[in-house]
Amino acid sequence: MEYYNYIKALHLIFVITWFAGLFYIPRLFIYQIEAFHKDEPEKSILTNQFKLMSKRLWYIITWPSAVLASIFAFTLLFMIPEWLQQPWMHVKLGFVILLYAYHLKCHLIFKQLQNDVVKWSSNKMRIWNEGSTLILFSVIFLVIVRDAINWIYGVIGIFVLAIMLMLGIKLYKRIRSKNPEA
């Protein structure tokens, strides 16, 4: 247990960098999708740059962070196996599985865009981008309040957050339609 705080700190650091990658990669996807619809030579210049940026972010920051966050999480569970008996941990692990599903879907989108296959609109990608935000809010509140959480209010809060994010996306789309430089 003497290393607990060090392992926990490393876990949190890599969770933060993992989420940083998951927040930024869809933004790069949005820019790449929008660049794909531009005329040459701007299209080639921008898509090549966004491919390079995405590749570096994905393989140098996001994937290593996901792996290291998981290694340190498993280490913490090994150190304190009683957590696996607690309901909040079961829910948290459910969100972690959801987070990995989100990560893997981002990986598929990354691979498609690296091969110039564009299946998403930039607007749908903006909505997709909010998935990691909802997971982050859910996990943080769950871990901080644990058993004290009132599940009804927690679920309502996540839905309210999702609605606010969607309204923000619509508002941004409206602002951008009036001013493409916004």
C-alpha positions in Angstrom: 0.0 0.0 0.0 3.0 2.3 0.3 2.9 2.9 -3.5 -0.9 3.4 -3.7 -0.8 7.2 -4.1 1.9 7.0 -6.8 -0.1 4.4 -8.7 -3.3 6.4 -8.3 -1.5 9.6 -9.5 -0.2 7.8 -12.5 -3.6 6.4 -13.3 -5.2 9.9 -13.1 -2.5 11.4 -15.3 -3.0 8.9 -18.0 -6.8 9.1 -17.8 -6.4 12.8 -18.3 -4.1 12.5 -21.3 -6.4 9.7 -22.7 -9.4 12.0 -22.5 -7.4 14.9 -24.0 -6.8 12.7 -27.0 -10.4 11.6 -27.2 -11.5 15.2 -27.0 -9.2 16.4 -29.7 -9.3 13.5 -32.2 -12.9 14.1 -33.3 -12.1 17.8 -33.7 -9.3 16.8 -36.1 -11.8 14.5 -37.8 -14.2 17.4 -38.3 -11.5 19.5 -39.8 -10.4 16.7 -42.1 -14.0 16.0 -43.2 -14.5 19.7 -44.0 -11.2 19.9 -45.8 -12.2 16.8 -47.9 -15.0 18.9 -49.5 -12.7 21.8 -50.5 -11.2 22.4 -53.9 -7.6 21.5 -54.8 -4.9 22.3 -53.9 -6.4 23.3 -50.5 -8.0 19.9 -50.1 -4.8 18.0 -50.4 -2.7 20.3 -48.3 -5.3 20.3 -45.5 -6.2 16.6 -45.5 -2.5 15.6 -45.5 -1.8 17.9 -42.6 -4.8 16.7 -40.6 -3.9 13.0 -41.3 -0.4 13.7 -39.9 -1.8 15.5 -36.9 -4.3 12.7 -36.2 -1.7 10.0 -36.6 0.6 11.6 -34.1 -2.1 12.4 -31.6 -3.6 8.9 -31.9 -0.4 6.8 -31.7 1.8 9.0 -29.6 -0.7 10.3 -27.0 -4.1 8.6 -27.1 -3.4 4.9 -27.4 -0.4 4.9 -25.0 -2.5 6.8 -22.5 -5.4 4.3 -22.7 -3.0 1.4 -22.2 -1.1 3.0 -19.3 -4.4 4.2 -17.6 -5.6 0.6 -17.8 -2.4 -0.9 -16.5 -2.5 1.4 -13.5 -6.2 0.8 -13.0 -5.7 -2.9 -12.9 -2.8 -2.4 -10.5 -5.1 -0.4 -8.2 -7.7 -3.1 -8.3 -5.1 -5.7 -7.5 -4.0 -3.6 -4.5 -7.6 -3.1 -3.3 -9.7 -6.0 -4.6 -12.5 -5.0 -2.2 -13.5 -2.3 -4.7 -14.7 -5.1 -7.0 -17.4 -5.9 -4.4 -18.8 -2.3 -4.4 -21.7 -1.4 -6.7 -20.2 2.0 -7.7 -17.2 0.1 -9.1 -19.4 -2.1 -11.2 -21.1 0.9 -12.7 -17.7 2.6 -13.2 -16.3 -0.5 -15.0 -19.4 -0.4 -17.2 -18.5 3.2 -18.2 -14.9 2.1 -18.8 -16.2 -0.5 -21.2 -18.3 2.2 -22.9 -15.2 4.4 -23.1 -13.2 1.6 -24.8 -16.1 1.1 -27.2 -16.0 4.9 -28.0 -12.2 4.7 -28.3 -12.3 1.7 -30.7 -15.0 3.4 -32.8 -12.8 6.5 -33.0 -10.0 4.2 -34.2 -12.2 2.9 -37.0 -13.1 6.4 -38.0 -9.3 7.3 -37.9 -8.4 4.4 -40.1 -11.2 5.3 -42.6 -10.1 9.0 -42.8 -6.4 8.0 -43.2 -7.6 6.1 -46.3 -9.7 9.1 -47.5 -13.0 7.3 -46.8 -15.4 9.9 -45.4 -18.6 8.4 -44.0 -19.5 11.1 -41.5 -20.7 14.6 -41.9 -18.9 17.3 -39.9 -22.2 17.9 -38.0 -22.6 14.2 -37.0 -19.0 14.2 -35.9 -19.6 17.2 -33.7 -22.3 15.2 -32.0 -20.1 12.2 -31.7 -17.4 14.4 -30.2 -19.7 14.9 -27.1 -19.7 11.2 -26.3 -16.5 11.3 -24.4 -17.7 14.4 -22.5 -20.7 12.5 -21.2 -18.6 9.5 -20.2 -16.1 11.7 -18.4 -18.9 13.5 -16.4 -20.5 10.2 -15.5 -17.3 8.6 -14.3 -16.0 11.6 -12.3 -19.3 12.1 -10.5 -19.6 8.4 -9.8 -16.1 8.1 -8.4 -16.3 11.3 -6.3 -19.7 10.6 -4.7 -19.8 6.8 -4.9 -22.6 5.4 -2.8 -24.0 8.8 -1.9 -25.2 9.4 -5.4 -28.9 9.5 -6.0 -29.2 7.6 -9.3 -32.4 9.3 -10.4 -30.8 12.8 -10.1 -27.6 11.4 -11.7 -29.4 10.1 -14.7 -31.4 13.2 -15.1 -28.2 15.3 -14.8 -26.5 13.3 -17.6 -29.6 13.8 -19.8 -29.7 17.5 -19.0 -26.0 17.8 -19.9 -26.6 15.9 -23.2 -29.4 18.2 -24.1 -27.3 21.3 -23.3 -24.5 19.9 -25.4 -26.9 19.3 -28.3 -28.3 22.8 -28.0 -24.8 24.2 -28.0 -24.0 22.3 -31.2 -27.2 23.7 -32.9 -26.4 27.2 -31.7 -22.9 26.9 -33.0 -24.2 25.6 -36.4 -26.5 28.6 -36.6 -23.7 31.0 -35.7 -21.4 29.4 -38.3 -24.0 29.5 -41.0 -24.2 33.3 -40.6 -20.4 33.6 -40.2 -18.3 30.8 -41.7 -15.2 32.2 -39.9 -16.7 31.7 -36.4 
